[in-house]
């Protein structure tokens, strides 16, 4: 039967010499936070270190990081961090890791390292980096890494083949098998075949599209759709995409040239990333095509294209602010907005809120649901099956995806001939040991969510987020009462202040006598009641009443003072 991580797994045993241990710290059961730790003979190799973006149930949170607790006291044992590509869900947490040890070597392709170096500059960290290319073999302590070209929705993506004394692992990062990519750089299946002949003990493959049958549509099919939409638009065009989707931006630039429009990049990350891509030769920008956003008011509406961030409904991104009317770009009647991206699970409500806001402003909104303006960057089921058949891995461990994606990938592995007992469906924190060509789950380490909230990292807890949700959904009631402990009588209050609970605070007049009676009874029955215990009495009386009377469960903050 398939090896599945189960609740209650014990702490893993001591790692035997010559055994390779793999511990995913993120990216399993979620879309984002990708990070895997490989260990052998006392040394650690990390593949990817990304962030997860918050959902609506995590108010106020900016980013969610992998939990570094497992490696916190072993920073000096890390020989390198291999970054498969430059998307935030694979590199976004690197600055927070390097705060613990700034000189950990970062290994990746030219574009990937350029993007992370720009990010690290904002954090005032000067990293140690090493550029690698496909076909290159490098040794990092007891790990020998061979890099393989893979195609994705960002240029310069790499898979990594890891050779150790405990066995071999092929980690794909994110990939697909587009046979006609814009940059001509395909996933190198010949290289995969060569590694398959050598022997792949464990195949860790991207699962994001494992439940999608067939093959992912080619990126080049987006170009004609964009050109058609540009030709139909009579006023300004705003295209929203990921700020690192160089291929999509290139197609927007090409369409703008054909229709005699200028392009302005909107959003700090978009401006920064496209400048890097152009400088390194990954983005072809004709002379005079790009203009500063400050100068678009000097151009006619039918000569403007804005390439913007915010395709996932991020509240502070440019497109969200346009939809809310608090951006310098004012969306108006007849403007065309194109959402050239997929919906990351969990972002649906935020994206639809933006779509509705833009439609109310009079814009025509084009998205994946009504036009072919996006194709995925991830391999569908047919592509994964090809890979399994080419590689013939002895063990498979699906990564990068929600539970449904991991299970679908596992089923593909079994269909291709991987023994069911050799397919591992792990969770974040599951410990897998590889030795003598066999991979086994041997334990579980605790892995939590680390929230970045403004300048604080890891200080916000799940309990804090619960309080925020209650405040946002149910409101807030404060109750201030002064009591004379000697007489047991309430001498002042209760003063009740509420926000987001009832339209008129007069509704609370009914409960004031009940609070007074409960407090006086508590003091008279037991003069030793502490202030905290009396506050609990107030909270209980108010909570019961407001739940029954108003059908709400607000946050209740009672304060009982002694006269």
C-alpha positions in Angstrom: 0.0 0.0 0.0 1.0 3.6 -0.5 3.1 5.1 2.3 1.0 7.9 3.8 2.0 10.3 6.6 -0.3 9.6 9.6 -1.0 11.7 12.7 0.9 10.7 15.8 4.0 9.6 14.0 6.9 9.4 16.4 10.1 11.5 16.5 12.4 10.1 13.8 15.3 7.9 14.9 18.9 9.0 14.8 20.1 9.1 11.2 22.3 6.2 10.4 25.6 6.9 8.5 25.2 6.6 4.8 21.4 7.2 4.8 19.8 10.2 3.1 17.1 11.9 5.0 14.5 14.1 3.4 12.3 16.5 5.4 9.9 18.8 3.5 9.3 22.0 5.5 6.7 23.4 3.1 4.9 22.9 -0.2 3.0 19.7 0.7 -0.8 20.2 1.1 -0.5 23.8 -0.1 0.4 25.9 -3.1 3.5 27.7 -1.9 6.1 27.7 0.8 8.2 25.1 -1.1 11.2 23.9 0.9 12.9 20.5 1.3 15.8 19.7 3.5 18.2 16.8 2.5 20.6 15.4 5.1 23.4 12.9 5.1 26.5 12.4 7.2 25.8 15.6 9.3 25.4 18.0 6.4 22.2 19.7 5.0 21.3 20.7 1.5 18.1 22.8 1.0 16.1 22.9 -2.2 14.0 26.0 -2.5 12.9 28.3 0.2 9.6 30.0 -0.7 6.6 31.8 0.8 2.9 31.1 1.0 0.5 34.0 0.4 -2.2 34.4 3.1 -5.9 33.6 2.6 -8.8 35.7 3.8 -8.9 33.7 7.1 -5.5 35.2 7.9 -6.2 38.9 8.2 -3.2 41.3 8.5 -0.7 38.6 7.5 1.7 39.7 4.7 3.5 36.3 4.1 3.7 32.9 5.5 7.2 31.3 5.8 8.4 27.7 6.2 9.0 26.8 9.8 12.8 26.8 10.2 12.7 25.2 13.7 13.9 21.9 12.5 17.2 23.4 11.2 17.4 26.4 13.6 20.4 25.1 15.5 22.0 23.6 12.5 22.7 26.6 10.3 26.4 25.9 10.1 25.7 22.4 8.7 23.9 23.8 5.6 26.2 23.4 2.6 24.0 25.2 0.1 20.5 26.3 -0.9 19.6 25.2 -4.4 16.9 27.5 -6.0 15.1 25.8 -8.9 13.6 29.1 -10.3 12.7 32.6 -9.4 9.0 32.5 -8.3 8.2 33.9 -4.9 6.8 30.5 -3.7 10.3 29.1 -4.2 12.6 32.0 -3.3 10.6 34.4 -1.2 11.7 33.1 2.2 15.4 33.2 1.4 15.9 36.6 3.1 14.4 35.2 6.4 16.7 32.2 6.2 19.8 34.3 5.6 19.0 36.5 8.6 20.1 33.4 10.6 23.2 32.9 8.6 24.0 35.4 5.8 26.8 33.4 4.0 24.8 30.2 3.1 25.7 29.7 -0.6 22.8 30.3 -2.9 22.9 28.1 -6.1 20.7 28.8 -9.1 20.5 30.0 -12.7 21.4 33.5 -13.8 17.9 35.0 -13.7 16.9 33.2 -10.5 19.9 34.6 -8.6 19.4 38.1 -10.1 15.9 38.1 -8.8 16.8 37.0 -5.3 19.8 39.3 -5.2 17.5 42.3 -5.9 15.2 41.1 -3.1 18.1 40.6 -0.7 19.3 44.1 -1.4 16.0 45.4 0.1 16.8 43.4 3.2 20.4 44.7 3.2 21.9 41.2 2.8 24.8 40.6 0.4 24.6 36.9 -0.4 27.1 34.3 -1.5 25.9 33.1 -4.9 27.0 30.6 -7.6 25.4 30.6 -11.0 24.8 27.2 -12.6 23.5 26.1 -16.0 21.9 23.0 -17.3 24.3 20.0 -17.6 26.6 21.4 -14.9 27.6 19.1 -12.0 28.7 20.6 -8.7 29.6 19.1 -5.4 28.4 20.6 -2.1 29.8 18.6 0.8 28.5 15.1 0.5 25.9 16.1 -2.2 26.7 16.0 -5.9 24.1 18.0 -7.8 23.5 17.9 -11.6 21.3 20.5 -13.1 18.7 19.9 -15.8 16.8 22.4 -18.0 13.1 22.4 -17.4 10.4 24.6 -19.0 8.2 26.7 -16.7 6.3 30.0 -16.7 9.6 31.8 -15.9 12.8 31.5 -17.8 15.9 29.6 -16.6 14.2 27.0 -14.4 16.2 24.0 -13.4 15.6 20.6 -12.0 18.3 19.1 -9.7 19.5 15.5 -9.6 21.1 14.8 -6.2 23.7 12.0 -5.8 24.6 10.8 -2.3 25.9 7.7 -0.6 22.3 7.0 0.4 20.8 7.2 -3.0 19.8 9.5 -5.9 17.0 12.0 -6.0 15.5 13.9 -8.9 13.7 17.1 -7.8 11.9 18.8 -10.6 11.0 22.1 -9.0 8.0 23.5 -11.0 8.0 22.4 -14.6 5.9 21.6 -17.7 6.7 20.1 -21.1 5.8 22.9 -23.5 7.2 21.7 -26.8 7.1 25.2 -28.5 8.3 27.5 -25.7 8.8 31.2 -26.5 12.5 31.1 -25.6 13.1 27.7 -27.3 14.2 26.1 -24.0 12.3 22.9 -23.5 12.3 20.4 -20.6 15.3 18.3 -21.4 13.8 14.8 -21.7 17.0 13.4 -23.1 18.8 14.4 -19.9 15.9 12.9 -17.9 16.4 9.6 -19.9 20.1 9.6 -19.2 19.4 10.0 -15.5 16.8 7.2 -15.7 19.4 4.9 -17.1 21.8 5.8 -14.3 19.0 5.1 -11.8 16.6 7.4 -9.9 15.9 6.1 -6.4 13.4 8.8 -5.5 11.5 11.1 -7.9 10.1 14.3 -6.3 7.9 15.9 -8.9 5.7 18.9 -9.3 2.0 17.9 -8.6 0.2 21.2 -9.2 -1.6 20.0 -12.3 -1.5 16.2 -11.6 -5.4 16.1 -11.6 -5.6 17.8 -15.0 -5.8 15.2 -17.8 -3.7 15.5 -21.0 -1.1 18.1 -21.7 -0.7 21.7 -20.7 -1.5 24.2 -23.5 1.5 25.8 -25.1 2.4 29.4 -24.1 2.5 30.5 -27.7 -1.2 30.1 -28.0 -1.7 33.1 -25.7 -0.1 35.5 -28.2 -2.9 35.5 -30.9 -5.6 36.0 -28.2 -3.7 39.1 -26.8 -3.3 40.5 -30.3 -7.0 40.1 -31.0 -8.0 41.7 -27.7 -5.6 44.6 -28.3 -7.1 45.1 -31.7 -10.6 45.3 -30.2 -9.8 47.7 -27.4 -10.7 51.3 -28.1 -9.2 52.8 -24.9 -6.6 51.9 -22.3 -5.5 48.3 -21.7 -4.4 47.0 -18.3 -2.9 43.6 -18.2 -2.3 41.9 -14.8 0.1 39.1 -14.3 2.7 37.7 -11.9 5.5 40.2 -11.7 8.0 37.4 -12.7 6.1 36.0 -15.7 8.7 37.2 -18.3 7.1 35.2 -21.1 3.7 36.7 -20.6 5.1 40.2 -20.4 7.0 39.5 -23.7 3.8 38.6 -25.4 2.2 41.8 -24.1 5.1 43.8 -25.5 4.8 42.1 -28.8 1.1 42.8 -29.1 1.6 46.4 -28.0 4.2 46.9 -30.8 1.7 45.5 -33.4 -1.0 47.9 -32.3 1.2 51.0 -31.9 0.8 51.3 -28.1 3.3 52.3 -25.5 3.8 50.1 -22.4 4.1 51.2 -18.7 5.0 48.8 -16.0 2.9 49.3 -12.8 3.9 47.9 -9.4 7.3 48.0 -7.8 8.0 44.3 -8.2 7.0 44.4 -11.9 9.2 47.4 -12.6 12.2 45.8 -10.8 11.8 42.3 -12.3 11.3 43.4 -15.9 14.4 45.7 -15.6 16.4 42.7 -14.5 15.0 40.5 -17.2 15.8 43.1 -19.9 19.3 43.7 -18.6 20.1 39.9 -18.7 18.6 39.4 -22.2 15.5 37.4 -21.2 13.1 40.2 -22.2 13.3 41.9 -25.7 12.1 45.5 -25.3 12.2 47.6 -28.5 13.7 51.0 -28.2 11.1 53.6 -27.0 8.3 51.1 -26.3 8.3 51.4 -22.5 7.4 54.6 -20.8 7.3 55.7 -17.2 3.9 55.4 -15.5 4.1 59.1 -14.7 4.0 60.0 -18.4 0.9 58.0 -19.5 -1.4 61.0 -19.0 0.4 62.6 -22.0 -0.7 59.8 -24.3 -4.1 59.2 -25.9 -6.0 56.4 -24.3 -5.8 54.2 -27.4 -2.0 54.3 -27.2 -1.5 52.9 -23.7 -0.9 49.5 -22.2 -0.2 49.1 -18.5 1.5 45.9 -17.3 0.4 45.5 -13.7 0.8 43.4 -10.6 -2.2 42.2 -8.6 -3.6 39.3 -10.6 -4.2 37.3 -7.4 -6.2 40.0 -5.7 -3.4 41.0 -3.3 -4.9 44.0 -1.4 -1.9 46.3 -1.7 -1.0 45.4 -5.3 -1.7 47.9 -8.1 -4.8 46.2 -9.7 -6.6 46.0 -6.3 -5.9 49.6 -5.6 -7.2 50.5 -9.1 -10.4 48.6 -8.4 -10.8 50.4 -5.1 -10.2 53.8 -6.6 -7.1 54.6 -4.6 -4.4 54.3 -7.3 -3.1 57.1 -9.5 -4.4 55.1 -12.5 -8.2 55.7 -12.6 -10.0 52.9 -14.4 -12.9 54.2 -16.4 -15.6 53.4 -18.9 -14.4 51.5 -21.9 -11.0 50.5 -20.5 -10.0 46.8 -21.0 -8.5 44.9 -18.1 -7.0 41.5 -18.9 -6.2 39.1 -16.0 -3.5 37.0 -17.6 -3.0 34.5 -14.9 -4.6 31.5 -13.2 -6.4 31.5 -9.8 -4.2 30.2 -7.0 -6.5 28.2 -4.7 -7.7 30.4 -1.8 -7.5 33.6 -3.8 -10.8 33.2 -5.6 -12.9 35.6 -3.5 -10.3 38.3 -3.6 -9.9 38.0 -7.4 -13.7 38.0 -8.0 -14.0 41.1 -5.8 -11.5 42.9 -8.0 -13.3 41.8 -11.2 -16.6 43.1 -9.8 -15.0 46.4 -8.7 -13.5 46.9 -12.2 -16.8 46.1 -13.9 -18.6 48.6 -11.7 -16.1 51.2 -12.9 -17.1 50.5 -16.5 -14.1 48.4 -17.6 -14.3 45.3 -19.8 -12.7 42.5 -17.8 -11.1 39.6 -19.7 -9.9 36.5 -17.7 -9.2 32.9 -18.1 -12.9 32.0 -17.7 -13.9 33.9 -20.9 -10.8 34.0 -23.1 -7.6 32.1 -23.6 -5.4 34.6 -21.8 -3.5 32.2 -19.5 -1.9 28.8 -19.7 -0.5 26.9 -16.7 3.2 26.6 -16.0 2.8 23.1 -14.6 2.8 19.6 -16.1 -0.5 18.0 -16.5 -1.2 14.2 -16.0 0.0 13.2 -19.5 3.3 15.0 -19.1 3.9 13.5 -15.6 3.2 10.0 -17.0 5.8 10.6 -19.7 8.3 11.5 -17.1 7.6 8.4 -14.9 8.0 6.2 -18.0 11.3 7.8 -19.0 12.8 7.8 -15.5 11.4 4.5 -14.2 12.1 5.7 -10.6 12.2 3.1 -7.8 10.3 5.4 -5.4 8.1 8.4 -5.9 7.2 11.3 -3.6 4.8 13.9 -5.1 5.6 17.5 -4.0 4.3 21.0 -4.7 0.5 20.8 -4.4 -2.6 20.5 -2.3 -3.5 17.0 -1.0 -5.7 16.3 -4.0 -2.8 17.1 -6.3 -0.4 14.9 -4.4 -2.8 12.0 -4.4 -3.4 12.4 -8.2 0.4 12.4 -8.8 0.8 9.3 -6.6 -1.8 7.4 -8.7 0.0 8.3 -11.9 3.2 6.9 -10.4 1.5 3.7 -9.6 -0.1 3.4 -13.1 3.4 3.8 -14.6 4.7 0.9 -12.6 6.1 2.3 -9.4 5.2 -0.2 -6.7 2.4 1.1 -4.6 4.4 0.6 -1.4 7.1 2.8 -2.9 4.8 5.9 -3.4 5.1 8.3 -0.5 2.3 10.8 0.2 3.9 13.0 2.8 2.9 16.1 4.8 5.1 19.0 5.8 7.4 17.7 8.5 7.2 14.0 7.4 10.7 12.4 7.7 11.7 10.1 4.8 14.9 8.0 4.9 16.4 6.7 1.7 18.9 3.8 1.8 19.6 0.7 -0.4 17.2 2.1 -3.1 14.2 2.1 -0.6 12.5 5.2 0.7 10.5 4.9 4.0 8.6 7.2 6.3 10.4 7.0 9.6 8.8 9.8 11.7 7.4 13.3 11.8 8.8 16.6 13.1 6.6 19.5 14.1 6.1 22.1 11.4 4.0 25.2 11.9 3.1 28.4 10.1 5.4 31.4 10.6 3.6 34.6 9.9 5.2 37.8 8.6 3.1 40.7 9.8 4.6 44.1 9.0 8.0 44.0 10.7 7.3 41.1 13.0 8.2 37.6 12.0 6.8 34.6 13.9 5.3 36.8 16.6 1.7 36.5 15.3 0.1 33.2 16.4 -3.0 31.3 15.2 -4.7 32.6 18.4 -4.0 36.1 17.3 -5.5 35.4 13.9 -8.6 33.9 15.5 -9.0 37.1 17.5 -8.7 39.2 14.3 -11.3 37.1 12.6 -13.7 37.5 15.5 -13.1 41.3 15.5 -13.7 41.5 11.8 -16.7 39.2 11.7 -18.4 39.6 15.1 -17.3 42.9 16.5 -16.0 44.1 19.9 -17.5 44.9 23.3 -15.7 46.5 26.2 -17.3 46.6 29.7 -15.9 48.8 32.5 -17.2 48.3 36.0 -16.1 49.7 39.4 -17.1 47.7 42.4 -16.8 48.3 46.2 -15.5 45.0 47.5 -16.4 45.9 51.1 -20.1 46.5 50.4 -20.2 44.2 47.3 -22.0 47.0 45.4 -21.3 48.3 41.9 -20.5 52.0 42.3 -19.9 52.9 38.7 -20.9 51.4 35.4 -21.0 49.1 33.7 -20.0 51.3 30.8 -20.4 49.4 27.6 -18.7 50.3 24.4 -19.3 48.3 21.3 -18.1 48.3 17.7 -19.6 46.2 14.9 -22.1 44.5 17.1 -25.3 46.6 17.1 -26.5 49.7 15.4 -27.5 51.4 18.7 -25.6 50.9 22.0 -29.0 51.4 23.8 -29.7 47.8 23.1 -27.3 47.0 25.9 -29.4 48.8 28.5 -31.3 45.5 29.1 -28.1 43.6 30.2 -26.7 46.2 32.6 -28.9 45.1 35.6 -28.0 41.5 35.0 -24.2 42.3 35.0 -24.6 44.2 38.2 -26.6 41.4 39.9 -24.1 38.8 38.8 -21.1 40.8 40.1 -22.7 41.6 43.5 -23.7 38.0 44.0 -20.2 36.8 43.1 -18.6 39.2 45.6 -21.1 38.5 48.4 -20.8 34.7 47.9 -17.0 34.8 48.0 -15.2 38.0 49.0 -11.9 36.4 47.9 -12.8 36.6 44.2 -9.9 38.1 42.2 -10.4 40.8 39.6 -9.8 38.2 36.9 -12.5 35.9 38.2 -15.0 38.8 38.4 -14.1 39.8 34.8 -14.9 36.2 33.8 -18.3 36.6 35.5 -19.0 39.7 33.3 -17.7 38.0 30.2 -20.0 35.0 30.8 -23.1 37.0 31.4 -22.6 39.3 28.5 -21.5 36.5 26.1 -24.6 34.4 26.9 -26.9 37.4 26.5 -25.4 38.8 23.3 -25.4 35.3 21.7 -29.1 34.7 22.5 -30.3 38.3 21.9 -28.2 39.4 18.9 -27.0 36.0 17.6 -23.4 37.2 17.7 -20.2 36.0 19.3 -18.1 39.2 19.6 -14.8 39.7 21.4 -15.7 40.7 24.9 -13.1 42.6 27.1 -14.4 43.1 30.6 -12.5 45.4 33.1 -13.5 45.3 36.8 -11.9 47.9 39.1 -12.1 48.2 42.8 -13.2 51.4 44.5 
